[in-house]
Amino acid sequence: MIIEKAASQLEALGNESRLKIYRTLVRAGRRGIPVGQLQERVGIPASTLSHHLKRLLDTGLASQERQATTLICRADYSSMQSLIGFLMDECCADEGCAAANNEDEAAA
């Protein structure tokens, strides 16, 4: 993952309302959630929700699909996994704890 993309996604999630929206999308699963239900769950005005959703869409953390007259919102799980992987890739690289933890687990 490119560091600029990770920074943009983390910045988007750094807003309390967007983080709440995103967590709601993640909880909804791969089927997603209609925008009306999303608005009810997060308890913010439609225009505010639209503004925050746009940011999540622009950073690739979420997607939308129209099904007839309903707009379905979904978390983009591959983007979420890429971001988490980016954060974990070099976990304890300078300390060597990842290898040490694996050895400890194998011994147990």
ROTOR-248098 format. One record per atom (N, C-alpha, C, O): x, y, z; residue number from 1; chain; atom name. Coordinates in Angstrom, 1 decimal. Each point is the difference from the previous one (the first is absolute). Layout:
<rs>
xx;yy;zz;fikol;dopa;dofi
X;Y;Z;NUM;A;CA
...
</rs>
This chain:
<rs>
xx;yy;zz;fikol;dopa;dofi
0.8;-1.2;0.0;1;A;N
-0.8;1.2;0.0;1;A;CA
0.9;1.2;0.0;1;A;C
1.0;0.1;0.7;1;A;O
-1.4;0.9;-1.4;2;A;N
0.7;1.3;-0.1;2;A;CA
-0.3;0.8;1.3;2;A;C
-1.1;0.1;0.4;2;A;O
2.1;0.5;0.1;3;A;N
-0.1;0.7;1.3;3;A;CA
-1.0;1.1;-0.1;3;A;C
-0.7;0.3;1.0;3;A;O
0.6;0.4;-2.1;4;A;N
-0.9;1.1;-0.2;4;A;CA
-1.5;-0.5;0.1;4;A;C
-0.8;0.7;0.6;4;A;O
0.6;-1.9;-1.2;5;A;N
-1.4;-0.5;0.1;5;A;CA
-0.3;-0.4;1.4;5;A;C
-1.1;0.3;0.5;5;A;O
2.0;-0.9;0.2;6;A;N
-0.2;-0.4;1.4;6;A;CA
-0.3;1.2;0.8;6;A;C
-0.9;0.1;0.9;6;A;O
1.7;1.0;-1.1;7;A;N
-0.2;1.2;0.8;7;A;CA
-1.3;0.6;-0.3;7;A;C
-0.7;0.5;0.9;7;A;O
0.2;-0.5;-2.1;8;A;N
-1.3;0.5;-0.4;8;A;CA
-1.1;-0.8;0.7;8;A;C
-1.0;0.6;0.5;8;A;O
1.1;-1.9;-0.5;9;A;N
-1.0;-0.8;0.6;9;A;CA
0.0;0.2;1.5;9;A;C
-1.1;0.1;0.6;9;A;O
2.2;0.0;0.0;10;A;N
0.1;0.2;1.5;10;A;CA
-0.6;1.4;0.3;10;A;C
-0.6;0.1;1.1;10;A;O
0.9;0.9;-1.9;11;A;N
-0.5;1.3;0.2;11;A;CA
-1.6;0.0;0.0;11;A;C
-0.6;0.6;0.8;11;A;O
0.1;-1.4;-1.8;12;A;N
-1.5;-0.1;-0.2;12;A;CA
-0.6;-0.6;1.3;12;A;C
-1.0;0.4;0.5;12;A;O
1.7;-1.4;0.0;13;A;N
-0.5;-0.7;1.2;13;A;CA
0.3;0.7;1.3;13;A;C
-0.5;-0.3;1.0;13;A;O
1.3;1.4;-1.1;14;A;N
0.3;0.8;1.1;14;A;CA
-1.1;0.9;0.5;14;A;C
0.1;0.7;1.0;14;A;O
-1.2;-0.6;-1.8;15;A;N
-1.1;0.8;0.4;15;A;CA
-1.0;-0.9;0.7;15;A;C
-0.4;-1.1;-0.5;15;A;O
-0.1;1.5;1.7;16;A;N
-0.9;-0.8;0.8;16;A;CA
-1.2;-0.5;-0.7;16;A;C
-0.4;-1.1;0.1;16;A;O
-0.3;2.0;-0.9;17;A;N
-1.2;-0.4;-0.7;17;A;CA
0.3;-1.0;-1.1;17;A;C
-0.7;-1.0;-0.2;17;A;O
1.8;1.2;-0.6;18;A;N
0.3;-0.9;-1.0;18;A;CA
0.4;-1.4;0.6;18;A;C
-0.3;-1.0;-0.6;18;A;O
1.0;1.0;1.7;19;A;N
0.4;-1.2;0.6;19;A;CA
-1.2;-0.8;0.5;19;A;C
-0.1;-1.2;-0.2;19;A;O
-0.9;1.9;0.7;20;A;N
-1.3;-0.6;0.4;20;A;CA
-0.7;-0.6;-1.2;20;A;C
-0.5;-1.1;0.1;20;A;O
0.5;1.9;-1.2;21;A;N
-0.7;-0.5;-1.2;21;A;CA
0.7;-1.2;-0.5;21;A;C
-0.6;-1.0;-0.4;21;A;O
2.0;1.0;0.3;22;A;N
0.8;-1.1;-0.5;22;A;CA
-0.2;-1.3;0.9;22;A;C
-0.2;-1.0;-0.6;22;A;O
0.2;1.2;1.9;23;A;N
-0.2;-1.2;0.8;23;A;CA
-1.4;-0.6;-0.2;23;A;C
-0.2;-1.2;0.1;23;A;O
-0.8;2.1;-0.3;24;A;N
-1.3;-0.5;-0.3;24;A;CA
-0.1;-0.8;-1.3;24;A;C
-0.6;-1.0;-0.1;24;A;O
1.4;1.5;-0.9;25;A;N
0.1;-0.7;-1.3;25;A;CA
0.7;-1.3;0.2;25;A;C
-0.5;-1.0;-0.6;25;A;O
1.5;0.9;1.3;26;A;N
0.8;-1.2;0.3;26;A;CA
-1.0;-1.0;0.7;26;A;C
0.0;-1.2;-0.4;26;A;O
-0.7;1.6;1.3;27;A;N
-0.9;-0.8;0.8;27;A;CA
-1.1;-0.6;-1.0;27;A;C
-0.5;-1.1;0.2;27;A;O
0.1;1.9;-1.2;28;A;N
-1.1;-0.4;-0.9;28;A;CA
0.4;-1.2;-0.8;28;A;C
-0.9;-0.7;-0.5;28;A;O
2.2;0.4;0.3;29;A;N
0.4;-1.1;-0.8;29;A;CA
0.0;0.3;-1.5;29;A;C
-0.2;1.1;-0.4;29;A;O
0.4;-2.1;-0.4;30;A;N
0.2;0.1;-1.4;30;A;CA
-1.3;0.4;-0.7;30;A;C
0.0;0.5;-1.1;30;A;O
-1.2;-0.8;1.7;31;A;N
-1.2;0.4;-0.6;31;A;CA
-0.2;1.5;0.0;31;A;C
-0.7;0.6;-0.8;31;A;O
1.3;0.1;1.7;32;A;N
-0.1;1.4;0.1;32;A;CA
-1.2;0.4;0.8;32;A;C
-0.7;-0.8;0.6;32;A;O
0.4;2.1;-0.7;33;A;N
-1.1;0.6;0.7;33;A;CA
-0.6;1.1;-0.8;33;A;C
0.7;0.8;-0.5;33;A;O
-2.0;-0.7;0.4;34;A;N
-0.6;1.1;-0.7;34;A;CA
0.3;1.3;0.7;34;A;C
0.1;0.1;1.2;34;A;O
0.1;1.0;-2.0;35;A;N
0.4;1.2;0.6;35;A;CA
-0.9;0.6;1.0;35;A;C
0.4;0.6;1.0;35;A;O
-1.7;-0.9;-1.1;36;A;N
-1.0;0.5;0.9;36;A;CA
0.2;-0.7;1.4;36;A;C
-0.1;0.6;1.0;36;A;O
0.4;-1.9;-1.0;37;A;N
0.2;-0.7;1.2;37;A;CA
1.4;0.4;0.6;37;A;C
0.1;0.1;1.3;37;A;O
0.8;0.2;-2.1;38;A;N
1.3;0.5;0.5;38;A;CA
-0.2;1.3;0.7;38;A;C
0.6;0.2;1.1;38;A;O
-1.4;0.7;-1.7;39;A;N
-0.3;1.3;0.6;39;A;CA
-0.6;-0.2;1.4;39;A;C
0.3;0.7;0.9;39;A;O
-1.3;-1.6;-0.8;40;A;N
-0.7;-0.3;1.2;40;A;CA
1.0;-0.5;1.1;40;A;C
0.0;0.5;1.2;40;A;O
0.9;-1.4;-1.6;41;A;N
0.9;-0.6;1.0;41;A;CA
1.0;1.0;0.5;41;A;C
0.4;0.0;1.2;41;A;O
0.1;0.9;-2.1;42;A;N
1.1;0.9;0.5;42;A;CA
-0.6;1.3;0.5;42;A;C
0.6;0.8;0.7;42;A;O
-1.9;-0.5;-1.0;43;A;N
-0.7;1.1;0.6;43;A;CA
0.5;1.4;-0.5;43;A;C
0.1;0.9;0.8;43;A;O
0.2;-0.8;-2.1;44;A;N
0.4;1.3;-0.5;44;A;CA
-0.8;0.4;-1.2;44;A;C
-0.6;-0.8;-0.6;44;A;O
0.4;2.1;0.3;45;A;N
-0.8;0.5;-1.1;45;A;CA
0.5;-0.6;-1.3;45;A;C
1.2;-0.3;-0.2;45;A;O
-2.1;0.2;-0.8;46;A;N
0.3;-0.6;-1.3;46;A;CA
1.1;0.7;-0.7;46;A;C
0.9;-0.6;-0.6;46;A;O
-0.9;1.9;0.7;47;A;N
1.1;0.8;-0.8;47;A;CA
1.3;-0.2;0.7;47;A;C
1.0;-0.1;-0.7;47;A;O
-0.9;0.0;2.0;48;A;N
1.2;-0.3;0.7;48;A;CA
0.5;-1.4;-0.3;48;A;C
1.2;-0.2;-0.2;48;A;O
-2.1;-0.8;0.2;49;A;N
0.4;-1.3;-0.4;49;A;CA
0.5;-0.1;-1.4;49;A;C
1.1;-0.6;-0.2;49;A;O
-1.7;1.3;-0.7;50;A;N
0.5;0.0;-1.4;50;A;CA
1.4;0.6;-0.1;50;A;C
0.8;-0.6;-0.7;50;A;O
-0.5;1.6;1.4;51;A;N
1.3;0.6;0.0;51;A;CA
1.0;-1.0;0.5;51;A;C
1.1;-0.1;-0.6;51;A;O
-1.4;-0.5;1.8;52;A;N
1.0;-1.0;0.5;52;A;CA
0.1;-1.2;-0.8;52;A;C
1.2;-0.6;-0.2;52;A;O
-2.3;0.1;-0.4;53;A;N
0.1;-1.2;-0.9;53;A;CA
0.9;0.3;-1.2;53;A;C
0.8;-0.8;-0.4;53;A;O
-0.9;2.0;-0.1;54;A;N
0.8;0.4;-1.2;54;A;CA
1.5;-0.1;0.3;54;A;C
0.7;-0.5;-0.8;54;A;O
-0.4;0.9;2.0;55;A;N
1.5;-0.1;0.4;55;A;CA
0.4;-1.5;0.1;55;A;C
1.1;-0.3;-0.5;55;A;O
-2.0;-0.5;1.0;56;A;N
0.4;-1.5;0.1;56;A;CA
0.0;-0.6;-1.4;56;A;C
0.8;-0.9;-0.2;56;A;O
-1.7;1.3;-0.6;57;A;N
0.0;-0.5;-1.4;57;A;CA
1.3;0.5;-0.8;57;A;C
0.6;-0.8;-0.6;57;A;O
-0.3;2.1;0.8;58;A;N
1.2;0.5;-0.7;58;A;CA
1.3;-0.6;0.4;58;A;C
0.9;-0.1;-0.8;58;A;O
-0.8;-0.4;2.1;59;A;N
1.2;-0.6;0.4;59;A;CA
0.0;-1.5;-0.2;59;A;C
1.0;-0.7;0.3;59;A;O
-2.1;0.1;-0.9;60;A;N
-0.1;-1.4;-0.3;60;A;CA
-0.3;-0.9;1.2;60;A;C
0.0;-1.2;-0.1;60;A;O
-0.4;1.8;1.2;61;A;N
-0.4;-0.8;1.2;61;A;CA
-1.4;-0.5;-0.1;61;A;C
-0.4;-0.9;0.7;61;A;O
-0.5;1.5;-1.6;62;A;N
-1.4;-0.4;-0.1;62;A;CA
-0.4;0.0;-1.4;62;A;C
0.7;0.6;-0.9;62;A;O
-1.8;-1.2;0.6;63;A;N
-0.6;0.0;-1.4;63;A;CA
-1.5;0.2;0.2;63;A;C
-0.6;-0.3;1.0;63;A;O
0.0;0.7;-2.1;64;A;N
-1.5;0.1;-0.1;64;A;CA
-0.5;-0.7;-1.2;64;A;C
0.7;0.0;-1.1;64;A;O
-1.9;-0.5;1.2;65;A;N
-0.6;-0.7;-1.2;65;A;CA
-1.5;0.3;0.1;65;A;C
-0.6;-0.1;1.0;65;A;O
0.1;0.5;-2.2;66;A;N
-1.4;0.3;-0.1;66;A;CA
-0.7;-1.3;-0.3;66;A;C
0.3;-0.7;-1.0;66;A;O
-1.4;0.4;1.8;67;A;N
-0.8;-1.2;-0.3;67;A;CA
-1.4;0.6;0.0;67;A;C
-0.7;0.2;1.0;67;A;O
0.2;-0.1;-2.3;68;A;N
-1.3;0.6;-0.2;68;A;CA
0.0;1.5;0.5;68;A;C
0.8;0.8;-0.4;68;A;O
-1.6;-0.6;1.5;69;A;N
0.0;1.4;0.5;69;A;CA
0.8;0.1;1.3;69;A;C
0.0;1.0;0.6;69;A;O
0.7;-2.1;-0.2;70;A;N
0.7;0.0;1.2;70;A;CA
1.5;0.1;-0.2;70;A;C
0.5;-0.7;-0.9;70;A;O
0.2;1.5;1.6;71;A;N
1.4;0.1;0.0;71;A;CA
0.6;-0.8;1.1;71;A;C
-0.2;0.3;1.2;71;A;O
1.0;-1.3;-1.6;72;A;N
0.6;-0.9;1.0;72;A;CA
1.5;0.4;0.2;72;A;C
0.7;0.2;-1.0;72;A;O
-0.3;0.0;2.3;73;A;N
1.3;0.3;0.3;73;A;CA
0.7;-1.2;0.6;73;A;C
-0.5;-0.7;0.8;73;A;O
1.8;0.6;-1.2;74;A;N
0.8;-1.1;0.5;74;A;CA
1.4;0.4;0.4;74;A;C
0.6;0.9;-0.6;74;A;O
0.0;-1.5;1.6;75;A;N
1.4;0.1;0.3;75;A;CA
0.7;-0.7;-1.1;75;A;C
-0.4;-1.1;-0.4;75;A;O
1.6;1.6;0.0;76;A;N
0.8;-0.7;-1.0;76;A;CA
1.0;-0.8;0.8;76;A;C
1.0;0.5;0.5;76;A;O
-1.2;-1.8;-0.3;77;A;N
0.8;-0.8;0.9;77;A;CA
1.4;-0.2;-0.5;77;A;C
0.9;-0.2;0.8;77;A;O
-0.7;0.2;-2.2;78;A;N
1.4;-0.2;-0.5;78;A;CA
0.8;1.2;0.4;78;A;C
1.2;-0.1;0.3;78;A;O
-1.8;1.3;-0.4;79;A;N
0.7;1.2;0.4;79;A;CA
0.3;0.1;1.5;79;A;C
1.1;0.4;0.4;79;A;O
-2.1;-0.9;0.3;80;A;N
0.2;-0.1;1.5;80;A;CA
1.2;-0.9;0.3;80;A;C
0.8;0.3;0.8;80;A;O
-0.8;-1.5;-1.4;81;A;N
1.0;-0.9;0.2;81;A;CA
1.4;0.5;-0.4;81;A;C
1.0;-0.2;0.7;81;A;O
-1.0;0.9;-1.8;82;A;N
1.3;0.6;-0.5;82;A;CA
0.5;1.0;1.0;82;A;C
1.2;0.1;0.3;82;A;O
-2.1;0.8;0.2;83;A;N
0.4;1.0;1.0;83;A;CA
0.5;-0.7;1.3;83;A;C
1.1;0.4;0.5;83;A;O
-1.8;-1.4;0.0;84;A;N
0.4;-0.7;1.2;84;A;CA
1.4;-0.7;-0.3;84;A;C
0.9;0.0;0.9;84;A;O
-0.8;-0.6;-2.0;85;A;N
1.3;-0.6;-0.4;85;A;CA
1.1;0.9;-0.1;85;A;C
1.1;-0.3;0.5;85;A;O
-1.4;1.5;-1.0;86;A;N
1.1;1.1;-0.1;86;A;CA
0.5;0.3;1.4;86;A;C
1.1;0.2;0.2;86;A;O
-2.1;0.0;0.7;87;A;N
0.4;0.3;1.4;87;A;CA
0.7;-1.1;0.7;87;A;C
0.9;0.3;0.9;87;A;O
-1.2;-1.5;-1.2;88;A;N
0.7;-1.2;0.6;88;A;CA
1.2;-0.5;-0.6;88;A;C
0.8;-0.7;0.6;88;A;O
-0.5;1.1;-1.9;89;A;N
1.1;-0.6;-0.8;89;A;CA
1.3;0.1;0.8;89;A;C
0.8;-1.0;-0.1;89;A;O
-0.5;2.0;0.7;90;A;N
1.3;0.2;0.6;90;A;CA
-0.1;0.0;1.6;90;A;C
0.9;0.5;0.7;90;A;O
-1.9;-1.2;-0.2;91;A;N
-0.2;-0.1;1.4;91;A;CA
1.2;-0.6;0.7;91;A;C
0.4;-1.1;-0.4;91;A;O
0.2;1.9;1.3;92;A;N
1.2;-0.5;0.8;92;A;CA
1.2;-0.4;-0.9;92;A;C
0.8;-0.8;0.5;92;A;O
-0.7;1.3;-1.7;93;A;N
1.0;-0.4;-0.9;93;A;CA
1.4;0.3;0.6;93;A;C
1.0;-0.7;-0.2;93;A;O
-0.9;1.8;0.8;94;A;N
1.3;0.4;0.6;94;A;CA
0.3;-0.8;1.3;94;A;C
1.2;0.0;0.5;94;A;O
-2.2;-0.5;0.1;95;A;N
0.1;-0.7;1.3;95;A;CA
0.1;-1.5;-0.1;95;A;C
0.5;-0.7;0.9;95;A;O
-1.1;0.2;-2.0;96;A;N
0.0;-1.4;-0.2;96;A;CA
-1.1;-0.7;0.8;96;A;C
0.1;-1.3;0.2;96;A;O
-1.0;2.0;0.3;97;A;N
-1.1;-0.6;0.8;97;A;CA
-0.9;-1.0;-0.7;97;A;C
-0.5;-0.9;0.6;97;A;O
0.3;1.2;-1.9;98;A;N
-0.9;-0.9;-0.8;98;A;CA
0.6;-1.4;0.0;98;A;C
-0.8;-0.9;0.2;98;A;O
2.0;0.8;-0.4;99;A;N
0.7;-1.4;0.0;99;A;CA
-0.1;-0.5;1.4;99;A;C
-0.2;-1.2;0.2;99;A;O
0.5;2.0;0.8;100;A;N
0.0;-0.5;1.4;100;A;CA
-1.3;-0.4;0.4;100;A;C
-0.2;-1.1;0.7;100;A;O
-0.9;1.8;-1.1;101;A;N
-1.4;-0.4;0.3;101;A;CA
-0.3;-1.3;-0.6;101;A;C
-0.7;-0.9;0.6;101;A;O
1.1;0.7;-1.9;102;A;N
-0.3;-1.3;-0.6;102;A;CA
0.7;-1.2;0.7;102;A;C
-0.6;-1.1;0.1;102;A;O
1.8;1.4;0.3;103;A;N
0.8;-1.1;0.7;103;A;CA
-0.7;-0.3;1.4;103;A;C
-0.1;-1.2;0.3;103;A;O
-0.3;2.2;0.4;104;A;N
-0.7;-0.2;1.2;104;A;CA
-1.3;-0.8;-0.1;104;A;C
-0.3;-0.9;0.8;104;A;O
-0.5;1.2;-1.9;105;A;N
-1.2;-0.7;-0.3;105;A;CA
0.3;-1.4;-0.3;105;A;C
-0.8;-0.9;0.4;105;A;O
1.8;0.6;-1.2;106;A;N
0.4;-1.3;-0.4;106;A;CA
0.4;-0.9;1.2;106;A;C
-0.3;-1.2;0.1;106;A;O
0.9;1.8;0.9;107;A;N
0.5;-0.7;1.2;107;A;CA
-1.2;-0.3;0.9;107;A;C
0.1;-1.0;0.8;107;A;O
-1.1;1.8;-0.8;108;A;N
-1.2;-0.2;0.9;108;A;CA
-0.8;-1.2;-0.3;108;A;C
-1.0;-0.3;0.7;108;A;O
</rs>
